[in-house]
Amino acid sequence: MASMMQPQIILLKEGTDTSQGKAQLVSNINACTAVGDVVRTTLGPRGMDKLIHDDKGSVTISNDGATIMKLLDIVHPAAKILVDIAKSQDSEVGDGTTTVVLLAAEFLKEAKPFIEDGVHSQNLIRSYRTASTLAIEKVKELAVSIEGKSVEEKKGLLAKCAATTLSSKLIGGEKEFFSTMVVDAVMAIGNDDRLNLIGIKKVPGGNMRDSFLVDGVAFKKTFSYAGFEQQPKKFVNPKILLLNIELELKSEKENAEIRLSDPSQYQSIVDAEWNIIYDKLDKCVESGAKVVLSRLAIGDLATQYFADRDIFCAGRVAEEDLNRVAAAAGGTVQTSVNNIITEVLGTCEIFEEKQVGGERFNIFSGCPSGRTATIVLRGGADQFIEEAERSLHDAIMIVRRAVKNSTVVPGGGAIDMEISKYLRQHSRTIAGKSQLFINSYAKALEVIPRQLCDNAGFDATDVLNKLRQKHAMQSGEGASYGVDINTGGIADSYANFVWEPAVVKINAINAATEAACLILSVDETVKNPKSESAQGEAAAGAMGRGRGGGRGRGMRRR
């Protein structure tokens, strides 16, 4: 009786939403499964695209997992973890973003019945971590190195990796064309890690095959003044001067004041201004440069001055493009025109201005250091070109990774089936509950080949049974068999050149397991009401101000 009379202890603010225990964990698992279902259909060469229409009215068509996850604007706190792993996979290896979300969702889905049966989540987490370590070791063991090949052979092998990535994208129909282009672009920048050395410029119009690679730098013609058309548009082996200064008459700063006692002195001030700009222009011409680029404006006077002396100039060049010209041509960006020595000037074999679609491009090709490349993309609709750019970004990242970590594994769900078989066999050697948990982890890995079949319209059960039978061979010759998207059967992925860098799979398994373990380790969610009420008050205040905004502040009402 006394215990019933004890007052209730209140720790949290009134209105705080707390949910804990098994129901809370199952709710989080359901949320993550729902997110996985959104991107599920985008996997593989026959994956569908998503059309996302945001509040600003912009439309994005994509089947890139990371792009979709970013644009979905997920608010569920546990499901946000899947957004983070998709972003990390994108920034780390570039491809496999859908795979990583799908694996994490499937691991949680397989864990759900155990949680509902009362298994402690820490037991699951321990087994999942063990299974993840074993899976990664197996991937490394199955990986094939492409080191020690000649340059031509290596290019061909890298193009295969790029083609595998591009096959699931919107531009998959032209994957051979683009994969060669991507490999050439990556080879052009050599061992440099900076992605921004490969520029991608988009020009609407034409078809995909009109896209081309510039072995150097290309950028759109900048804003130009009168006299621009009189300048030469092509040079062979020109000297290139890169500036970060304005070449135009500058108006004085605000409140500048000059007091004159004699009207004739005014002319001397005007002359001094003109002399300053002419002095700068003379120094540019004396440097011997035939192409002058500046990040800031080059005015009409300077444009005409250079045109009279057969010099090409472009002002307001984007900083990124200017830095790429500097890297390729071997020049240095100058902040002054005084004392310009030949060492700071860049050069290239050919500079020309070319018409591409409705745009004019300044193209620097045959650069001496050659550490940069530009892909000019053509296509019908703007959304199509945007998606093509995202696809090429993935392919470029994959090729860069394959150059650095030169091991590849068979794609098409082959590696997933092989790891699944290995983990099933391993689980039988373990006594206790963890046998079941590792077995469920192995089953979850089969989601990749199953989804590839579903997305292509094949009978997943039939294809998976064939794959299981092939991978169960003792000889190990079936290890590289995966889904054959063209026939609806199974095929040797390695022989068919469906390859992906091992680092993609390793990263995906690692990130998906970490995310699943993190979500399984959460047993209580506390939602603070203060932030919500504060937002509500702010919104109400804004609406009130909007309604009462008709009268001026402090005016008496008549």
C-alpha positions in Angstrom: 0.0 0.0 0.0 2.8 2.3 0.9 4.5 1.8 -2.4 1.3 2.8 -4.2 1.3 6.1 -2.3 4.8 7.1 -3.5 4.8 10.1 -5.8 5.8 9.7 -9.4 9.3 10.8 -10.1 9.4 13.2 -13.1 12.9 13.5 -14.7 12.1 14.9 -18.1 10.3 18.0 -19.2 6.6 17.6 -19.8 5.8 16.5 -23.4 9.1 14.8 -23.9 8.6 11.7 -26.1 10.5 8.7 -24.9 10.3 5.2 -26.4 12.5 2.3 -25.4 12.9 -1.4 -25.4 12.1 -4.0 -28.0 9.3 -1.9 -29.7 11.7 1.0 -30.2 14.4 -1.2 -31.8 11.8 -2.8 -34.1 10.5 0.7 -35.1 14.0 1.8 -36.0 14.6 -1.4 -38.1 11.3 -0.8 -39.9 12.3 2.8 -40.7 15.6 1.7 -42.2 14.0 -1.1 -44.2 11.6 1.5 -45.6 14.6 3.6 -46.8 16.2 0.5 -48.3 13.0 -0.2 -50.2 13.1 3.3 -51.8 16.5 2.7 -53.4 16.1 -1.0 -53.9 14.8 -0.7 -57.5 17.8 1.4 -58.6 20.4 -1.3 -58.3 22.1 -2.8 -61.3 22.1 -2.3 -65.1 18.3 -2.7 -65.3 17.7 -0.5 -62.3 14.9 2.1 -62.5 15.5 5.9 -62.1 13.9 8.1 -59.5 12.4 11.5 -60.3 12.7 13.8 -57.3 10.8 17.1 -57.3 11.9 19.4 -54.4 10.2 22.4 -52.8 12.1 24.9 -55.0 10.6 23.3 -58.1 13.9 21.8 -59.4 13.6 18.3 -60.8 16.3 15.6 -60.5 16.3 12.3 -62.3 18.9 9.9 -60.9 19.6 6.3 -59.9 22.7 7.2 -57.9 22.1 6.0 -54.3 23.9 8.9 -52.7 22.1 11.5 -54.7 18.7 10.0 -54.0 19.4 9.7 -50.3 20.6 13.4 -50.1 17.4 14.6 -51.9 15.0 12.5 -49.9 15.3 14.8 -46.9 14.8 12.0 -44.3 13.7 13.1 -40.8 13.7 9.8 -39.0 16.8 9.9 -36.7 17.7 6.2 -37.2 17.2 6.2 -40.9 19.5 9.2 -41.2 22.4 6.9 -40.5 21.8 5.2 -43.9 22.0 8.6 -45.5 25.4 9.1 -43.8 26.8 5.7 -45.0 25.7 6.4 -48.5 27.5 9.8 -48.4 30.7 8.2 -47.0 30.7 5.5 -49.6 30.3 8.2 -52.3 33.2 10.3 -51.0 35.4 7.3 -50.3 35.1 5.2 -53.4 32.4 6.9 -55.5 30.3 3.8 -56.4 28.3 1.2 -54.5 26.1 3.7 -52.7 22.9 1.8 -53.4 24.7 -1.5 -52.4 25.7 -0.1 -49.0 22.2 1.1 -48.2 20.6 -2.1 -49.4 23.0 -4.3 -47.3 22.5 -2.3 -44.2 18.7 -2.5 -44.5 18.9 -6.2 -45.2 21.2 -6.9 -42.2 18.6 -5.2 -40.0 15.7 -7.0 -41.7 17.4 -10.4 -40.9 18.1 -9.3 -37.3 14.4 -8.3 -36.7 13.0 -11.8 -36.0 15.8 -12.4 -33.5 15.1 -9.1 -31.7 11.3 -9.9 -31.6 12.2 -13.4 -30.1 14.0 -11.7 -27.3 17.6 -12.1 -28.4 19.9 -9.4 -26.8 21.1 -7.0 -29.5 24.7 -7.2 -28.2 24.8 -10.9 -29.2 23.8 -10.0 -32.7 26.3 -7.1 -32.9 29.1 -9.4 -31.8 28.3 -12.0 -34.5 27.8 -9.4 -37.2 31.2 -7.9 -36.5 32.8 -11.3 -36.7 31.0 -12.1 -39.9 32.1 -8.7 -41.4 35.8 -9.4 -40.6 35.5 -12.9 -42.2 33.8 -11.5 -45.3 36.4 -8.8 -45.8 39.2 -11.3 -45.5 37.5 -13.5 -48.1 37.1 -10.5 -50.5 40.8 -9.8 -50.2 41.5 -13.5 -50.8 39.3 -13.7 -53.9 40.5 -10.3 -55.4 42.7 -10.5 -58.5 45.5 -8.0 -59.0 45.9 -6.1 -62.3 49.4 -4.9 -61.4 52.4 -5.5 -63.6 50.6 -5.2 -66.9 51.6 -2.9 -69.8 50.0 0.6 -70.1 47.7 -0.5 -72.9 46.6 -3.7 -71.0 46.0 -1.7 -67.8 44.0 0.9 -69.7 41.8 -1.9 -71.1 41.3 -3.4 -67.6 40.4 0.0 -66.1 38.0 0.6 -68.9 36.2 -2.7 -67.9 35.9 -1.4 -64.3 34.5 1.9 -65.6 32.1 0.1 -67.9 30.7 -2.0 -65.0 30.0 1.2 -63.1 28.4 3.0 -66.0 26.3 0.0 -67.0 23.8 0.8 -64.2 23.6 4.4 -65.1 21.5 6.4 -67.5 24.3 6.5 -70.0 24.8 2.7 -69.8 24.0 2.4 -73.5 27.2 4.2 -74.4 29.4 2.7 -71.7 32.2 1.7 -74.0 32.4 5.2 -75.4 32.5 6.9 -72.0 34.6 4.3 -70.1 37.5 4.9 -72.6 37.1 8.6 -72.1 37.1 8.3 -68.3 40.2 6.2 -68.3 42.1 8.6 -70.6 41.0 11.5 -68.3 42.3 9.7 -65.2 45.5 8.7 -66.9 46.1 12.3 -67.9 46.2 13.6 -64.3 48.6 10.8 -63.3 49.1 10.3 -59.6 47.6 13.6 -58.6 44.7 13.1 -56.2 42.8 16.3 -56.8 39.5 15.4 -58.5 39.0 19.0 -59.7 41.8 18.6 -62.2 39.3 16.7 -64.3 36.8 19.3 -65.4 33.3 18.4 -66.7 31.6 21.0 -68.8 28.0 20.6 -69.9 26.6 21.9 -73.2 23.0 21.2 -74.0 22.2 20.0 -77.5 23.5 17.3 -79.8 23.7 13.7 -78.6 25.9 11.8 -76.1 28.3 10.7 -78.8 29.1 14.4 -79.5 30.8 14.5 -76.1 34.6 14.7 -76.3 37.7 14.7 -74.1 40.1 17.6 -74.2 43.7 16.7 -73.2 44.1 19.9 -71.4 41.7 22.7 -70.3 38.5 23.9 -71.9 36.1 26.5 -70.5 33.2 28.5 -71.8 33.9 31.9 -73.4 33.7 34.5 -70.7 31.9 37.9 -70.8 33.6 40.0 -73.4 33.7 43.7 -74.5 34.0 45.5 -77.8 37.1 44.6 -79.7 37.0 40.9 -78.6 36.0 39.7 -82.1 39.1 41.4 -83.6 41.4 39.3 -81.5 43.0 36.2 -83.1 41.2 33.0 -82.1 44.0 30.5 -82.6 47.7 30.3 -81.6 50.4 27.6 -81.9 52.8 27.4 -78.9 51.6 30.7 -77.3 52.9 32.1 -74.0 50.1 32.3 -71.5 49.9 35.0 -68.8 47.6 34.3 -65.8 46.5 37.2 -63.7 44.4 38.0 -60.7 44.0 41.7 -61.2 41.6 44.0 -62.9 42.7 45.5 -66.2 40.2 48.4 -66.5 39.8 52.0 -65.3 38.9 51.9 -61.7 36.5 54.4 -60.2 37.8 55.9 -57.0 36.7 54.5 -53.7 33.7 56.1 -51.9 34.3 59.5 -50.4 37.5 60.0 -52.2 38.1 63.7 -52.4 40.6 65.7 -54.4 40.8 69.5 -54.0 42.1 71.5 -57.0 43.1 75.1 -57.1 43.5 75.3 -60.8 41.2 73.6 -63.5 44.2 72.6 -65.6 45.2 70.3 -62.7 42.1 68.2 -63.3 43.5 67.0 -66.7 46.7 65.8 -65.1 44.7 63.6 -62.7 42.7 62.1 -65.6 46.0 61.6 -67.5 47.5 59.8 -64.4 44.6 57.4 -64.3 45.0 56.6 -68.0 48.8 56.2 -67.6 48.3 53.7 -64.8 46.1 51.4 -67.0 48.3 51.9 -70.1 51.4 51.1 -68.0 49.8 47.8 -66.9 48.8 46.9 -70.4 52.3 47.7 -71.8 53.9 45.4 -69.3 51.5 42.6 -70.2 52.5 43.0 -73.9 56.3 43.3 -73.1 56.1 39.9 -71.3 55.7 38.3 -74.7 52.4 36.6 -73.7 49.9 35.9 -76.6 47.0 34.7 -74.3 46.1 36.8 -71.2 43.6 35.3 -68.7 42.4 37.1 -65.6 40.2 36.1 -62.7 38.9 39.7 -62.6 37.5 41.9 -65.3 39.4 42.9 -68.4 37.7 46.1 -69.5 36.8 47.4 -73.0 39.9 49.6 -73.2 42.2 46.6 -72.5 40.3 44.3 -74.8 40.8 46.7 -77.7 44.4 47.4 -76.8 45.2 43.6 -76.9 43.2 43.2 -80.1 45.3 45.8 -81.8 48.4 43.9 -80.8 47.1 40.4 -81.9 46.8 39.2 -78.3 43.8 37.1 -77.0 42.4 38.0 -73.6 39.6 36.7 -71.4 38.5 38.2 -68.1 36.3 36.9 -65.3 37.6 33.4 -65.8 36.4 31.0 -63.0 39.0 30.4 -60.3 38.8 26.6 -60.8 39.4 26.9 -64.5 42.3 29.4 -64.0 44.0 27.0 -61.5 43.6 24.1 -64.0 45.2 26.2 -66.7 48.1 27.0 -64.3 48.5 23.3 -63.5 48.4 22.2 -67.1 50.3 25.0 -68.8 52.9 25.3 -66.1 52.2 29.0 -65.4 51.7 30.8 -62.1 48.9 33.2 -61.3 50.2 36.7 -60.9 48.8 39.4 -58.6 50.9 42.1 -60.2 52.1 42.9 -63.7 55.4 44.3 -62.5 58.5 42.2 -63.1 56.9 39.4 -65.2 59.6 36.8 -65.9 59.4 34.0 -68.5 59.2 31.4 -65.7 55.8 32.5 -64.6 54.3 32.2 -68.1 52.6 29.0 -69.2 52.5 27.5 -72.6 50.6 24.9 -74.6 50.8 23.4 -78.1 47.6 24.8 -79.5 45.1 27.4 -78.1 41.9 27.9 -80.0 38.3 29.1 -79.6 35.8 26.6 -80.9 32.1 26.5 -81.3 30.4 23.6 -79.3 26.7 23.6 -79.7 25.4 27.1 -78.8 28.5 27.9 -76.7 32.0 29.0 -77.6 34.8 27.3 -75.8 38.4 28.3 -75.2 40.5 25.2 -75.5 44.1 24.7 -74.4 45.5 21.4 -75.7 48.9 19.7 -75.7 49.9 21.2 -72.4 53.5 20.3 -71.3 52.8 19.1 -67.7 49.5 17.6 -69.0 48.2 17.0 -65.5 44.6 17.9 -66.3 41.8 16.9 -68.7 38.3 18.2 -69.5 35.3 16.2 -70.6 32.7 18.3 -72.6 29.3 16.6 -72.2 26.6 16.9 -74.7 23.0 15.7 -74.5 19.3 16.6 -75.0 17.7 17.6 -71.7 19.4 19.4 -68.9 18.4 16.7 -66.4 20.0 14.1 -68.6 23.3 16.0 -68.8 23.2 16.4 -65.0 22.7 12.7 -64.5 25.5 11.9 -67.0 27.8 14.2 -65.0 27.0 12.3 -61.8 27.6 9.0 -63.6 30.9 10.1 -64.9 31.9 11.3 -61.5 31.3 7.8 -60.1 33.3 6.2 -63.0 36.2 8.6 -62.5 36.3 7.8 -58.7 36.2 4.0 -59.4 39.1 4.2 -62.0 41.1 6.3 -59.6 40.6 3.8 -56.9 41.4 0.9 -59.2 44.7 2.7 -60.2 45.7 3.0 -56.6 44.4 -0.3 -55.2 44.8 -2.4 -58.2 42.7 -5.4 -57.2 39.4 -6.3 -58.7 36.6 -8.7 -57.8 33.9 -10.2 -60.1 30.6 -8.2 -60.0 27.1 -9.2 -60.9 26.5 -10.6 -57.4 29.2 -13.2 -57.8 31.4 -12.0 -54.9 28.3 -11.7 -52.6 27.2 -15.3 -53.3 30.7 -16.6 -52.7 31.0 -14.8 -49.3 27.5 -15.9 -48.4 28.5 -19.6 -49.1 31.8 -19.2 -47.1 30.0 -17.7 -44.1 27.3 -20.4 -44.1 30.0 -23.1 -44.1 31.9 -21.2 -41.4 28.7 -20.8 -39.2 28.4 -24.6 -39.1 31.7 -24.8 -37.2 30.4 -22.6 -34.4 28.5 -23.8 -31.5 25.8 -21.7 -29.9 23.4 -18.9 -31.0 26.0 -17.1 -33.1 25.7 -19.9 -35.7 22.2 -18.6 -36.4 23.3 -14.9 -36.5 26.2 -15.5 -38.9 23.9 -17.6 -41.1 21.4 -14.7 -41.2 24.3 -12.3 -42.1 25.2 -14.7 -45.0 21.5 -14.8 -46.1 21.4 -11.0 -46.1 24.3 -10.8 -48.6 22.2 -12.6 -51.2 20.1 -9.5 -51.5 22.4 -8.1 -54.1 22.0 -10.9 -56.8 18.3 -11.3 -55.8 17.7 -7.6 -56.4 19.6 -7.6 -59.7 17.2 -10.3 -60.9 14.1 -8.6 -59.6 15.1 -5.3 -61.3 15.7 -7.1 -64.6 12.4 -8.9 -64.4 13.9 -12.4 -64.0 12.8 -15.2 -61.6 15.1 -14.5 -58.6 14.4 -17.9 -56.9 15.4 -19.8 -60.1 18.6 -17.7 -60.7 19.7 -17.9 -57.0 19.3 -21.6 -56.9 21.5 -22.0 -60.0 24.0 -19.6 -58.4 24.0 -21.5 -55.1 24.6 -24.8 -56.9 27.5 -23.3 -58.9 29.1 -21.7 -55.9 28.8 -25.0 -53.9 31.2 -26.8 -56.2 34.2 -28.1 -54.3 36.7 -27.2 -57.1 36.0 -23.5 -56.6 35.5 -22.9 -60.4 32.1 -21.4 -59.7 33.4 -18.6 -57.4 33.2 -16.0 -60.1 29.7 -16.8 -61.4 27.1 -14.1 -61.1 23.8 -13.0 -62.6 23.8 -12.7 -66.4 21.6 -9.6 -67.0 21.4 -10.2 -70.7 20.1 -13.8 -70.7 18.4 -14.1 -67.3 20.7 -17.0 -66.4 24.1 -17.1 -64.7 27.5 -16.4 -66.3 31.2 -16.1 -65.3 31.4 -12.4 -64.3 35.1 -12.4 -64.5 35.2 -13.8 -68.0 32.5 -11.4 -69.1 34.6 -8.5 -67.7 32.0 -7.5 -65.1 34.6 -6.2 -62.6 34.6 -3.8 -59.7 37.5 -2.7 -57.5 37.8 -4.8 -54.3 37.9 -1.6 -52.3 34.2 -0.9 -53.2 33.0 -4.2 -51.8 35.2 -3.9 -48.7 34.0 -0.4 -47.9 30.4 -1.3 -48.5 30.5 -4.4 -46.2 32.3 -2.4 -43.5 30.0 0.6 -43.7 26.8 -1.4 -43.9 27.8 -3.6 -40.9 28.8 -0.6 -38.8 25.5 1.1 -39.6 23.5 -2.0 -38.7 25.4 -2.5 -35.4 24.9 1.1 -34.5 21.1 1.0 -35.1 20.9 -2.4 -33.1 22.8 -0.8 -30.2 20.2 2.0 -29.7 17.5 1.0 -27.2 15.9 4.3 -26.3 15.0 7.5 -28.2 14.3 10.7 -26.3 12.6 13.5 -28.3 13.0 16.9 -26.7 9.8 19.0 -27.1 11.5 22.3 -26.5 12.9 22.6 -30.0 9.6 21.8 -31.6 7.6 24.4 -29.5 10.3 27.0 -30.1 10.0 26.4 -33.9 6.2 26.6 -33.6 6.4 29.9 -31.7 8.8 31.3 -34.3 6.5 30.3 -37.1 3.4 31.7 -35.3 5.3 35.0 -34.7 6.3 35.2 -38.4 2.7 34.7 -39.5 1.5 37.3 -37.0 4.1 39.8 -38.3 3.0 38.9 -41.9 -0.6 39.7 -41.1 0.1 42.8 -39.2 2.6 44.1 -41.7 0.2 46.5 -43.4 0.8 49.5 -41.1 4.1 51.3 -40.5 5.7 50.6 -37.1 4.6 53.1 -34.4 1.8 54.8 -36.4 -1.4 55.6 -34.7 -4.5 53.8 -36.1 -7.0 56.3 -37.4 
